[in-house]
Amino acid sequence: MLGVVAYVVILGGFFALAVGLLFGLRAVKLL
């Protein structure tokens, strides 16, 4: 159970990081 929660948290953090990086690159292109 705890392993599943940790997996979801890591996956969510990785997804948030990827989205943030993509948004940052798009913002740099607009500037």
N, C-alpha and C positions, 0 to 999 in steps of 0.2 A: 504493500500500500504506500509506504513512505517513498519507495523507489519510483513509483508511478508519479507521485506528486513532484519529486525532484526532476524527473524527466520532462514533465509539462512545464515547470518553471524554467528549465534550461532552454527548452524549445521556444518558449514564449520570449525569453530574453534574446535569443539569437534572431528571432523574427523581428523583434523591435529594433535591434541593432541594424539589421539589413534594411528595414524600412527607413530608419533614420539616415543611414548612409546614402540611400537612393534619393531621399528628399534633399539632403545636403548637396549632392552633386547637381540636382536639378536647380537648386537655388543659386549655385555658383554659375551655372550656364545662363541663368536669367540676368545675373549681374554682368 
